[in-house]
Amino acid sequence: MRVLSSLAVREAYLELLPQFEKRNSLKVQTEWLGMVDIVKRVKGGEVADLLIASQKVLSELKSLGKVEAVVDLATSGVAVAVKKGAPRPDIGSADAVKRALRAARSLAYSSGPSGVYLAELFQKWGIAGELKAKSTQTPPGTAVGPLVARGEAEIGFQQMSELLPIPGIDIIGPLPAGIQVITTFSGGVHVAAKEAEAARAWLAFLTSPQSAAVLRKHGMEPAG
């Protein structure tokens, strides 16, 4: 079975996969991509048995006739990180986050759902122009955490599930409730899948009660 998947679910996915493969006597080949590349490749005609991406992306691919029924897997919010041992700015409110951004010498955010949201938030706050020169938006499928760990960004933003496994950073916490955005990650079987039954079985395993604790361990909440 072949899967194209968002990096956001990677850590939980990789922990659960060996058990699923052993139970079903099959091998799963997974390619990790940013949302932009998943959409581009599937729209271009590429076929994978299963696609895992944001609910928004899979809904778009379903409307284009590329994907069958979409199953919601897990949700994840945006978290904030600094280099390990560095001072931790206050992020307890929207105003505090805005002050931290303006005070930071450099910042980084992703090209995924969290980055798209943050770019819109900066525009809404009227500080996008002020932040532009000191901002780095990582390419699709690239983690923000390593930039923070290397000191290339004083403060970084990405899905909690993508920041947690990165060494050399301290996660200050999630964005405050007033400006937090929760992304739902979903799975969809490609309409031309050769291993559609196996893909549906993997989705069922990922959404089973036994998988919930692993998802939470890696910064996600089971959907539904």
Buried (B, 14 or more C-beta within 10 A) or exposed (E): BBBBBBBBBBBBBBBBBEEBBEEBEEEBEBEBBBBBBBBEBBEEEBBBBBBBBBBBBBBBBBEEEBBBEBBBBBBBBBBBBBBEEBEBBEBEEBEEBBBBBEEBEBBBBBBBBBBBBBBEBBEEBEBBEEBEEBBEBBEBBBBBBBBBBEEEBBBBBBBBBBBBEBEBBBBBEBBBEEBEBEBBBBBBBBBEBEBBEBBBBBBEBBBEEEBBEBBEEBBBBBBE
